[in-house]
Amino acid sequence: MGKILKATFKKNCIGCELCVFEVQRQLGKIGLEGSPIRVFREKGEKEKIVYTIGIDPSVNKLDVEKIEGVCPTMVFTIEDESKEANDYIE
């Protein structure tokens, strides 16, 4: 049974990109290009900057516990793969 990384609390994101750096460190890559996690900056209400997170499913092959742990605002949660499959059945 695999683990799946989810950005459950996206509103908590402060745009620090520590998750991106951790993913790239695990992949042994330098730079942000081709990262399975992307942090996008958008303008929200009252010109406030809001961050959205894009997660590629390939990130689940990495150490998702470390990626979750590096986030200072606890944006991510880890779920079991079987729970994800049950969500579609209900």
C-alpha positions as CSV (number, residue, x, y, z in Angstrom):
1,M,0.0,0.0,0.0
2,G,1.6,3.3,-1.1
3,K,1.4,6.7,0.4
4,I,0.0,9.7,-1.5
5,L,1.0,13.3,-0.8
6,K,-1.9,15.8,-0.8
7,A,-2.0,19.5,-0.5
8,T,-4.9,19.5,1.9
9,F,-4.4,22.9,3.4
10,K,-3.5,25.0,0.4
11,K,-4.6,28.2,2.0
12,N,-1.8,27.9,4.6
13,C,0.9,28.1,1.8
14,I,3.3,31.1,2.2
15,G,5.2,30.4,-1.0
16,C,8.5,29.5,0.6
17,E,9.0,26.6,-1.9
18,L,10.8,24.4,0.7
19,C,8.7,21.5,-0.6
20,V,10.1,22.1,-4.1
21,F,13.6,22.3,-2.8
22,E,13.2,19.0,-0.9
23,V,11.8,17.2,-4.0
24,Q,14.7,18.5,-6.1
25,R,17.2,17.4,-3.5
26,Q,15.7,13.9,-3.4
27,L,15.8,13.8,-7.2
28,G,19.4,15.1,-7.3
29,K,18.5,18.1,-9.5
30,I,19.6,21.6,-9.3
31,G,17.1,24.4,-10.1
32,L,13.3,24.4,-10.3
33,E,12.8,23.1,-13.8
34,G,11.0,19.8,-14.0
35,S,9.9,19.7,-10.4
36,P,7.0,17.4,-9.5
37,I,5.7,20.1,-7.1
38,R,5.1,23.6,-8.3
39,V,4.1,26.7,-6.3
40,F,2.1,29.3,-8.3
41,R,1.5,32.9,-7.2
42,E,-1.9,34.5,-8.0
43,K,-3.7,37.7,-6.9
44,G,-6.6,37.0,-4.6
45,E,-9.1,39.3,-3.0
46,K,-8.0,42.9,-2.2
47,E,-4.7,42.4,-4.2
48,K,-3.5,39.8,-1.6
49,I,-1.1,37.2,-3.0
50,V,-2.5,33.7,-2.9
51,Y,-0.4,30.6,-3.6
52,T,-1.6,27.4,-5.3
53,I,0.3,24.1,-5.4
54,G,0.5,21.7,-8.2
55,I,1.5,18.1,-7.4
56,D,2.5,15.6,-10.1
57,P,1.6,12.0,-9.2
58,S,5.3,11.0,-9.7
59,V,6.1,12.7,-6.4
60,N,4.6,9.7,-4.6
61,K,7.7,7.6,-5.6
62,L,9.8,9.8,-3.3
63,D,10.0,10.1,0.5
64,V,6.7,11.9,1.0
65,E,7.2,12.0,4.8
66,K,10.2,14.3,4.4
67,I,8.4,16.5,1.9
68,E,5.4,16.8,4.4
69,G,7.8,17.5,7.3
70,V,9.7,20.3,5.6
71,C,6.7,22.5,5.2
72,P,6.6,25.1,8.0
73,T,2.8,25.8,7.7
74,M,1.7,22.1,7.4
75,V,0.1,22.4,3.9
76,F,0.5,18.7,3.1
77,T,-1.0,15.5,4.4
78,I,-0.2,11.9,3.6
79,E,-3.0,9.5,2.7
80,D,-3.0,5.8,2.0
81,E,-3.4,4.8,-1.7
82,S,-6.3,2.5,-0.8
83,K,-8.2,5.4,0.8
84,E,-7.8,7.4,-2.5
85,A,-9.3,4.5,-4.5
86,N,-12.2,4.3,-2.0
87,D,-13.0,8.0,-2.6
88,Y,-13.9,7.4,-6.2
89,I,-16.1,4.4,-5.3
90,E,-18.3,6.3,-2.8
